[in-house]
Amino acid sequence: MQDLTNHMETAALQTLDAAHHMHPFTTQTDLAARGARVITGGNGIWLRDSEGAQILDAMAGLWCVNIGYGRSELADVAARQMRELPYYNTFFMTTTVPALQLAAKLAELAPGDLNHVFFAGSGSEANDTNLRMVRTYWAEKGKPAKQTIISRWNAYHGSSVGSGSLGGMKGMHAQGGMPIPGIAHIDQPDWWSEGGDMSPDDFGLYCARQLEAKIDELGEDSIAAFIAEPVQGAGGVIVPPETYWPEISRICKEREILLVADEVICGFGRTGAWFGSQTMGLTPDIMTIAKGLSSGYQPIGGSIVSDEIAAVIGATEFNHGYTYSGHPVAAAVALENLRILEEEAIVQRVAEDTGPYLQQQFEALADHPMVGEARIVGMMGSLALTPDKTRRAKFAADAGTVGYMVRERCFANNLIMRHVGDRMIISPPLVITRAEIDELITRARRSLDEGMAAVKEAGLFTAA
Ligand SMILES: *Cc1c(COP(=O)(O)O)cnc(C)c1O
């Protein structure tokens, strides 16, 4: 085996990668033909690749590196914890200091009576926990028929069989026998794409009332919970109309169902508050957390649950858990991440300074001839691409063709901005400065200009 260092030739690394490494959400043959970009280092909002390029990461990795790359405090904490106690489990009446401290800290940060944490290794695992927990909760309450969970099309809740079924990604459901039974989906509140002739406010109410209609259709005594992201992330940063969450909250209050807020992206400052539920004004019974919990420095996730749920679940043995639930190194790193977020007032900065500044700059991109709308909450935003913004028209080409072409220009301009269909999305590290925001916007605008030129040249700048 060769010595694999960052100094190996890029082509050799790419060949080895394509030969043996199966990548998530990737067509492996395309990857082999093109070669993966090899990321070798990072600092702040910047990544470095094996060719020495400096790349502005406007996605914070996968929505997770909230405090930015290169914070050695987290490395130090991890090393210290590994020397002291690299691993012990939290089964069988044992605990570790980092796990219990992190649970207590999360109880302090979380709103309302969300005071209890069940740890997992990822967001997917945490949502699998939630699926079993809400059903177990109702069974323990003497209502075992309350089993169905209502979710939304185009939601993303993870990639395991359970969490992928909770999600509403049709491309995922098409592979491997998902969704599992007992999950129902309603429409997402995506006014730009699906709102038709309705006003955004009317459309928000229309989508929310689908929850009520679904509960009536299936029977309230069969529904356990509704799960949703406060602001959809992987679905394309779909910011719901203002009427949506108040109406959902009304329905959840009137009906006997639990509300699970998937905060995996929205949590830990992304929306300008500690949790997206606070920004969007909802009161969940359970929150799913992962990603920004550790800023991605260690894999860790969890479920923060209410006093009531914890009391009911706690009265019997919950036959569920992961080897790495409450992993001491991951928990210690998460604690250090939360300390930095707090002490450097990063969430507050997003709320009061850099967030509003990014919003102003980002929304100005809506004057670009190919951008129909620019929506942003805190530091998650999206641009809807269109050949005709007066009609919110879709492109005649297959969905995603144009988005991909713009993404290619971002790639060439050393800007990581992803596309979801024909939407361009950003979710930068929360430590991004005003000057770096200016640089992000400059590169985004250049990429849009070049992308539009390429789209026109290919004869694709036409409405469906
Ligand atoms: C990423 C994500 C998940 C899944 O988290 P993993 O750590 O990838 O398993 C769940 N929910 C939301 C909203 C996410 O964005």
The ligand as an SDF file (V2000), in Angstrom:
LIG
                    3D

 15 15  0  0  0  0  0  0  0  0999 V2000
  -28.8320   15.8950    6.8230 C   0  0  0  0  0  0  0  0  0  0  0  0
  -30.1950   15.7940    7.3760 C   0  0  0  0  0  0  0  0  0  0  0  0
  -30.6210   14.6340    8.0570 C   0  0  0  0  0  0  0  0  0  0  0  0
  -29.7800   13.3950    8.1200 C   0  0  0  0  0  0  0  0  0  0  0  0
  -28.6250   13.5620    8.8620 O   0  0  0  0  0  0  0  0  0  0  0  0
  -27.3910   12.5500    8.6390 P   0  0  0  0  0  0  0  0  0  0  0  0
  -26.4300   12.9780    9.7000 O   0  0  0  0  0  0  0  0  0  0  0  0
  -26.9030   12.7360    7.2380 O   0  0  0  0  0  0  0  0  0  0  0  0
  -27.9040   11.1920    8.8610 O   0  0  0  0  0  0  0  0  0  0  0  0
  -31.8620   14.6490    8.6410 C   0  0  0  0  0  0  0  0  0  0  0  0
  -32.6550   15.7250    8.5640 N   0  0  0  0  0  0  0  0  0  0  0  0
  -32.2930   16.8380    7.9270 C   0  0  0  0  0  0  0  0  0  0  0  0
  -33.2150   18.0040    7.9050 C   0  0  0  0  0  0  0  0  0  0  0  0
  -31.0580   16.8980    7.2940 C   0  0  0  0  0  0  0  0  0  0  0  0
  -30.7110   17.9840    6.6070 O   0  0  0  0  0  0  0  0  0  0  0  0
  1  2  1  0
  2  3  1  0
  2 14  2  0
  3  4  1  0
  3 10  2  0
  4  5  1  0
  5  6  1  0
  6  7  2  0
  6  8  1  0
  6  9  1  0
 10 11  1  0
 11 12  2  0
 12 13  1  0
 12 14  1  0
 14 15  1  0
M  END
$$$$
